[in-house]
Amino acid sequence: MPLDFSLTTEQEEIRDLAHEFAEKEMRPQAAYFDEHEETPWEVMRKAHELGIGASAAFPVEYGGGGIDFITELILQEELSWGDAGMAVSIMASGLAGAGIVAMGTEEQKEKYISMLCDPKQLHIAAMGLTEPDSGSDSLALQTTARKVDGGYVLNGTKQFCTNGGIADLQVAFATTDKTLGPAGIAAFVIEKGTEGMRQGRKERKLGVRASHTAQVILEDCFVPEESRLGFDKAGNSTGPGAVGAMLMLEATRPAIAAGALGIARAAYEFALGYSLEREQFGKPIAKHEAIAFKLADMATQVDAARLLTWRAGWMTMNGIPFSRAEGSMAKLYAGDVAMAVTIDAVQILGGYGYIKEYPVERFMRDAKIYQIWEGTAEIQRLVISRYILGERRAAGRQPRMAKAS
């Protein structure tokens, strides 16, 4: 099949709609929400009403937009170009929703995904996996789910939950039986207002400050049997289970990469514009080789990150397994590019890049988290190395190299 990097008419329309929204609704308020660390509820509602929020990617049968994954990546990039913190607030429900779609029964998806897609009212969701003592080692959970008549009693603390404590739905992972290891891990949907679930400390962050991040504390929190994902009322498994779904959720890594890409592109574009206007030694600084070469590297890195991201998205769309950790490659490279490009943008602006009058210092602060969340850069390198070393062992030889001419 021939390669084709062109967008469909629908993709162009969604990109243009998202870009206009980012430019007119997000950018004018970005500095305020960054400074005050407030949740941008009105911006989130407007995005939801326009159909460019998390629900855009949910299946049509539950009220979602049903956009394909490449279109979702385009949407994610444009919103993050507007402001990363607000983009996270707008799209964060997608992660918990992906877990419900992957693990849930038909009844669970009909109930919860339809709620997140309600066109008349914004509902948001949160994912609870990380804990105070388990981050990269995500299977080392301390949160427990004890079986009782009619359901489970959950106890534990979830750390760094986006939308934690303010979400209408919390998807929480817990251990039902520690002797079973990973097989004993289950996921539960907990509705807002459930007794025994409360918000803990709200975190103050370096970047993406328009996104709400907090602990979720579960204290003798009872959830009914039907709230366990992937099991029917009789307790029979109907889905891949929590561990299987966690592996399936690796497909969300390209979406994280697209967010990093949006930040990098915003920083590059701002630095380029500034360098064409700022004059030193009788000419725009962009005409000085030291700056021109930085801009050339930035532009190349942004495009390379997009290609890796779109490749992973294309593979996901077509059901092609990540045989060489292509999702991790996209997430790793885009996160590193976001950090490198934003640092270069600050350098190009010099002293002005260091002050809050200009947005590049915010871009730099926002970029850092993309090397940390959804699997740190170090974990991505670990995943990639395991894939390629396993591939090499399976082949029984070094990858074939082109012969020198």
C-alpha positions as CSV (number, residue, x, y, z in Angstrom):
1,M,0.0,0.0,0.0
2,P,1.5,3.4,-0.9
3,L,2.4,5.9,1.8
4,D,0.1,8.9,2.0
5,F,0.7,11.7,4.5
6,S,-2.2,13.8,3.3
7,L,-5.2,14.5,5.6
8,T,-8.8,13.8,4.7
9,T,-11.2,16.6,4.4
10,E,-12.7,15.7,7.8
11,Q,-9.3,15.6,9.5
12,E,-8.5,19.1,8.1
13,E,-11.8,20.4,9.3
14,I,-11.3,19.0,12.8
15,R,-7.7,20.4,12.8
16,D,-8.9,23.8,11.8
17,L,-11.7,23.8,14.4
18,A,-9.4,22.7,17.2
19,H,-6.7,25.3,16.1
20,E,-9.3,28.1,16.1
21,F,-10.5,27.0,19.5
22,A,-7.0,26.8,20.8
23,E,-6.1,30.3,19.5
24,K,-9.3,32.1,20.6
25,E,-10.4,30.3,23.7
26,M,-7.3,28.8,25.2
27,R,-4.3,31.0,24.5
28,P,-5.8,34.2,25.8
29,Q,-6.5,32.6,29.2
30,A,-3.4,30.3,29.4
31,A,-1.3,32.6,31.6
32,Y,-4.2,33.1,34.0
33,F,-4.9,29.5,34.6
34,D,-1.2,28.7,34.8
35,E,-0.7,31.4,37.5
36,H,-3.8,30.5,39.5
37,E,-3.9,26.7,39.1
38,E,-7.6,26.7,38.5
39,T,-9.6,24.1,36.6
40,P,-10.8,25.8,33.3
41,W,-14.4,24.5,33.6
42,E,-15.9,26.9,31.0
43,V,-13.2,26.1,28.5
44,M,-13.8,22.4,29.1
45,R,-17.5,22.8,28.6
46,K,-17.1,24.7,25.3
47,A,-14.7,22.1,24.0
48,H,-17.2,19.4,25.0
49,E,-20.1,21.2,23.3
50,L,-18.0,21.5,20.1
51,G,-17.3,17.8,20.1
52,I,-13.5,18.3,20.5
53,G,-13.1,17.0,24.0
54,A,-12.4,13.5,25.2
55,S,-15.8,12.2,23.9
56,A,-14.6,12.8,20.3
57,A,-12.7,9.6,20.4
58,F,-15.3,7.4,22.1
59,P,-17.4,5.0,20.0
60,V,-20.4,6.4,18.2
61,E,-22.7,3.7,19.7
62,Y,-22.3,5.3,23.1
63,G,-22.6,8.9,21.9
64,G,-19.0,9.6,21.1
65,G,-17.6,11.2,18.0
66,G,-16.0,8.0,16.7
67,I,-13.0,9.8,15.2
68,D,-10.1,7.6,14.2
69,F,-6.9,7.6,16.1
70,I,-4.8,9.7,13.7
71,T,-7.6,12.4,13.9
72,E,-7.4,12.1,17.7
73,L,-3.6,12.7,17.6
74,I,-4.2,15.8,15.4
75,L,-6.8,17.1,17.9
76,Q,-4.5,16.4,20.8
77,E,-1.6,18.3,19.1
78,E,-3.7,21.4,18.3
79,L,-5.2,21.7,21.8
80,S,-1.7,21.3,23.4
81,W,-0.5,23.9,21.0
82,G,-3.1,26.2,22.6
83,D,-2.1,25.3,26.2
84,A,-0.9,22.0,27.6
85,G,-2.6,22.4,31.0
86,M,-6.0,23.2,29.5
87,A,-5.6,20.4,26.9
88,V,-5.0,17.9,29.6
89,S,-8.2,19.1,31.4
90,I,-10.1,18.8,28.2
91,M,-8.9,15.4,27.2
92,A,-8.0,13.7,30.5
93,S,-11.2,11.6,30.7
94,G,-10.0,9.7,27.6
95,L,-7.6,7.6,29.7
96,A,-10.2,6.4,32.1
97,G,-12.7,6.0,29.3
98,A,-10.2,3.9,27.3
99,G,-9.9,1.6,30.3
100,I,-13.7,1.2,30.5
101,V,-13.9,0.6,26.7
102,A,-11.1,-2.0,26.9
103,M,-12.3,-3.8,30.1
104,G,-16.0,-3.1,30.5
105,T,-19.1,-5.1,29.9
106,E,-21.6,-3.8,27.4
107,E,-23.7,-2.6,30.3
108,Q,-20.8,-0.8,31.8
109,K,-19.8,0.9,28.6
110,E,-23.4,1.9,27.9
111,K,-23.7,3.4,31.4
112,Y,-20.3,5.1,31.8
113,I,-19.1,6.0,28.3
114,S,-22.6,7.3,27.5
115,M,-22.3,9.5,30.6
116,L,-19.0,10.9,29.4
117,C,-20.5,11.6,26.0
118,D,-23.6,13.3,27.3
119,P,-24.0,16.3,25.0
120,K,-26.1,18.3,27.5
121,Q,-23.7,18.1,30.4
122,L,-19.9,17.8,30.9
123,H,-18.9,14.8,33.0
124,I,-15.2,14.0,33.6
125,A,-13.3,10.9,34.6
126,A,-10.1,10.1,36.4
127,M,-7.7,7.1,36.3
128,G,-6.2,5.9,39.6
129,L,-3.2,3.6,39.1
130,T,-0.1,5.3,40.6
131,E,0.3,5.2,44.4
132,P,2.6,7.0,46.8
133,D,5.0,4.0,46.8
134,S,4.4,2.6,43.3
135,G,5.0,4.7,40.1
136,S,7.0,3.0,37.4
137,D,6.4,-0.4,39.1
138,S,2.7,0.0,38.4
139,L,1.9,-3.6,39.4
140,A,3.2,-3.1,43.0
141,L,-0.1,-1.9,44.2
142,Q,-0.9,-1.5,47.9
143,T,-4.6,-0.6,47.4
144,T,-6.7,-3.6,48.3
145,A,-10.2,-4.7,47.2
146,R,-11.7,-7.1,49.8
147,K,-14.6,-9.2,48.6
148,V,-17.8,-8.8,50.7
149,D,-21.5,-9.6,50.1
150,G,-22.6,-7.7,47.0
151,G,-19.3,-6.1,46.1
152,Y,-15.9,-5.1,47.3
153,V,-14.4,-2.8,50.0
154,L,-11.5,-0.8,48.8
155,N,-8.7,0.8,50.9
156,G,-5.7,2.7,49.7
157,T,-4.4,5.9,48.3
158,K,-4.0,6.9,44.6
159,Q,-1.3,9.4,43.8
160,F,-1.1,12.1,41.0
161,C,-4.6,11.5,39.7
162,T,-5.5,13.9,36.9
163,N,-9.1,15.1,37.9
164,G,-8.6,13.2,41.1
165,G,-11.3,14.2,43.6
166,I,-13.3,16.3,41.2
167,A,-14.2,13.6,38.6
168,D,-17.6,12.1,38.2
169,L,-16.1,8.7,37.6
170,Q,-12.9,7.3,39.1
171,V,-11.4,4.2,37.6
172,A,-9.2,2.7,40.4
173,F,-6.9,-0.3,40.2
174,A,-6.6,-2.5,43.3
175,T,-5.4,-5.9,44.4
176,T,-8.0,-8.5,45.1
177,D,-5.6,-11.3,46.1
178,K,-1.9,-10.6,46.5
179,T,-1.0,-14.3,46.3
180,L,-2.1,-14.2,42.6
181,G,0.4,-11.5,41.6
182,P,-0.7,-9.5,38.5
183,A,-3.6,-11.8,38.0
184,G,-5.1,-10.5,41.2
185,I,-5.3,-6.9,40.0
186,A,-8.8,-5.6,39.2
187,A,-10.2,-2.3,38.1
188,F,-13.3,-0.6,39.5
189,V,-15.5,2.3,38.5
190,I,-16.4,4.5,41.5
191,E,-18.9,7.2,41.1
192,K,-18.6,10.7,42.6
193,G,-20.1,10.9,46.1
194,T,-19.5,7.3,47.0
195,E,-19.0,7.0,50.7
196,G,-15.4,6.2,51.6
197,M,-13.8,8.0,48.6
198,R,-12.4,11.5,49.1
199,Q,-9.8,13.9,47.7
200,G,-6.5,14.0,49.4
201,R,-3.8,16.6,48.8
202,K,-4.1,18.7,45.7
203,E,-0.7,19.0,44.1
204,R,1.0,22.2,43.3
205,K,3.0,21.6,40.1
206,L,5.8,22.9,38.0
207,G,3.8,22.8,34.8
208,V,0.4,21.9,33.2
209,R,-1.0,23.9,36.1
210,A,-4.5,24.3,34.6
211,S,-4.9,20.6,35.1
212,H,-6.2,19.4,38.5
213,T,-3.9,16.8,40.1
214,A,-4.7,15.3,43.5
215,Q,-4.6,12.2,45.7
216,V,-7.7,10.0,45.9
217,I,-8.1,8.3,49.2
218,L,-10.2,5.2,49.6
219,E,-11.2,4.3,53.2
220,D,-13.5,1.3,53.5
221,C,-15.1,2.4,50.2
222,F,-17.8,-0.1,49.2
223,V,-18.4,-0.6,45.5
224,P,-21.0,-3.0,44.2
225,E,-20.2,-6.1,42.2
226,E,-21.3,-4.5,38.9
227,S,-18.7,-1.7,39.4
228,R,-15.8,-4.2,38.8
229,L,-14.8,-3.8,35.2
230,G,-14.9,-6.8,33.0
231,F,-17.2,-8.9,35.2
232,D,-20.9,-9.4,35.0
233,K,-23.3,-9.4,38.0
234,A,-22.7,-13.1,38.5
235,G,-19.0,-12.5,38.9
236,N,-18.0,-14.1,35.5
237,S,-15.2,-12.5,33.5
238,T,-16.3,-10.9,30.2
239,G,-13.2,-9.0,29.2
240,P,-9.4,-9.1,29.0
241,G,-9.0,-8.3,32.7
242,A,-7.2,-5.4,34.3
243,V,-3.7,-6.6,33.4
244,G,-4.7,-7.3,29.8
245,A,-6.3,-3.9,29.6
246,M,-3.2,-2.2,31.0
247,L,-1.3,-3.7,28.1
248,M,-3.9,-2.5,25.7
249,L,-3.7,1.0,27.2
250,E,-0.1,1.2,25.8
251,A,-1.9,2.3,22.7
252,T,-2.6,5.6,24.4
253,R,1.1,6.5,24.4
254,P,0.9,8.1,21.0
255,A,-1.7,10.5,22.3
256,I,0.7,11.6,25.0
257,A,3.3,12.0,22.3
258,A,0.9,14.2,20.4
259,G,0.5,16.4,23.5
260,A,4.3,16.8,23.7
261,L,4.4,17.6,20.0
262,G,1.9,20.4,20.4
263,I,4.0,22.1,23.1
264,A,7.2,21.7,21.0
265,R,5.5,23.1,17.9
266,A,4.2,26.1,19.9
267,A,7.7,26.8,21.3
268,Y,9.3,26.5,17.9
269,E,6.8,28.8,16.2
270,F,7.1,31.4,18.8
271,A,10.9,31.4,18.8
272,L,10.9,31.6,15.0
273,G,8.5,34.6,15.0
274,Y,10.5,36.3,17.7
275,S,13.9,35.7,16.0
276,L,12.6,37.3,12.7
277,E,11.7,40.5,14.6
278,R,14.4,40.8,17.2
279,E,17.5,42.6,15.7
280,Q,21.0,42.5,17.0
281,F,24.2,43.6,15.2
282,G,22.1,45.2,12.4
283,K,20.0,42.2,11.4
284,P,17.3,39.8,12.7
285,I,18.8,37.3,15.0
286,A,17.3,34.5,12.8
287,K,19.9,35.6,10.2
288,H,22.7,34.8,12.6
289,E,24.0,31.2,12.0
290,A,23.9,30.4,15.7
291,I,20.2,31.0,15.9
292,A,19.4,29.8,12.4
293,F,20.9,26.4,13.1
294,K,18.9,26.1,16.4
295,L,15.7,26.8,14.4
296,A,16.7,24.2,11.8
297,D,17.2,21.5,14.5
298,M,13.9,22.5,16.2
299,A,11.9,22.2,13.0
300,T,13.5,18.9,12.2
301,Q,12.8,17.5,15.6
302,V,9.2,18.5,15.6
303,D,8.6,16.9,12.2
304,A,10.4,13.7,13.2
305,A,8.3,13.5,16.4
306,R,5.2,13.8,14.4
307,L,6.2,11.1,12.0
308,L,6.9,8.7,14.9
309,T,3.6,9.6,16.5
310,W,1.5,9.2,13.4
311,R,3.2,5.9,12.6
312,A,2.2,4.5,16.0
313,G,-1.3,5.9,15.5
314,W,-1.5,4.3,12.1
315,M,-0.5,1.0,13.6
316,T,-3.1,1.2,16.3
317,M,-5.8,2.1,13.9
318,N,-4.9,-0.9,11.7
319,G,-4.6,-3.4,14.6
320,I,-0.9,-3.8,14.0
321,P,1.0,-4.8,17.2
322,F,3.8,-2.7,18.5
323,S,6.4,-5.3,17.6
324,R,9.3,-2.9,18.3
325,A,7.7,-0.8,21.0
326,E,6.7,1.8,18.4
327,G,4.2,3.4,20.9
328,S,7.0,3.9,23.4
329,M,9.3,5.2,20.7
330,A,6.8,7.9,19.9
331,K,6.2,8.8,23.5
332,L,9.9,8.8,24.4
333,Y,11.1,10.9,21.4
334,A,8.2,13.4,21.5
335,G,8.7,14.0,25.2
336,D,12.5,14.5,24.8
337,V,11.9,16.8,21.8
338,A,9.4,18.9,23.7
339,M,12.0,19.5,26.5
340,A,14.8,20.2,24.0
341,V,12.8,22.5,21.8
342,T,11.4,24.5,24.7
343,I,14.8,25.0,26.2
344,D,16.1,26.2,22.9
345,A,13.1,28.6,22.6
346,V,14.0,30.1,26.0
347,Q,17.6,30.4,24.9
348,I,16.6,32.2,21.6
349,L,14.6,34.7,23.5
350,G,17.4,35.2,26.0
351,G,16.4,37.2,29.0
352,Y,12.9,37.7,27.7
353,G,12.5,33.9,27.5
354,Y,13.0,33.7,31.2
355,I,10.2,36.1,32.2
356,K,6.5,35.4,32.3
357,E,5.7,38.2,29.9
358,Y,6.5,35.7,27.2
359,P,5.0,32.1,27.0
360,V,8.2,30.1,26.3
361,E,9.0,29.7,30.0
362,R,5.6,28.2,30.5
363,F,6.1,25.9,27.5
364,M,9.4,24.7,29.1
365,R,7.7,24.0,32.4
366,D,4.8,22.2,30.7
367,A,7.1,20.1,28.6
368,K,8.9,18.4,31.5
369,I,6.0,16.2,32.6
370,Y,6.0,14.5,29.2
371,Q,9.2,12.9,30.1
372,I,7.6,11.6,33.3
373,W,3.9,10.6,33.2
374,E,2.4,7.7,31.4
375,G,5.8,6.0,31.8
376,T,9.0,7.9,32.4
377,A,11.6,8.3,29.6
378,E,13.7,5.7,31.4
379,I,10.9,3.2,31.4
380,Q,10.2,3.8,27.7
381,R,13.9,3.1,27.0
382,L,13.6,-0.1,29.1
383,V,10.5,-1.2,27.1
384,I,12.2,-0.4,23.8
385,S,15.4,-2.2,24.7
386,R,13.5,-5.3,25.7
387,Y,11.6,-5.3,22.4
388,I,14.7,-4.9,20.2
389,L,16.8,-7.3,22.2
390,G,14.1,-9.9,22.1
391,E,13.7,-9.3,18.4
392,R,17.5,-9.7,17.9
393,R,17.5,-13.0,20.0
394,A,14.6,-14.3,18.0
395,A,16.3,-13.6,14.7
396,G,19.5,-15.2,16.0
397,R,21.7,-12.6,14.4
398,Q,22.4,-8.9,14.1
399,P,19.9,-6.8,12.1
400,R,20.9,-6.8,8.4
401,M,22.8,-3.7,7.5
402,A,23.2,-2.2,4.0
403,K,26.5,-3.0,2.3
404,A,29.0,-0.3,1.9
405,S,29.3,0.7,-1.8
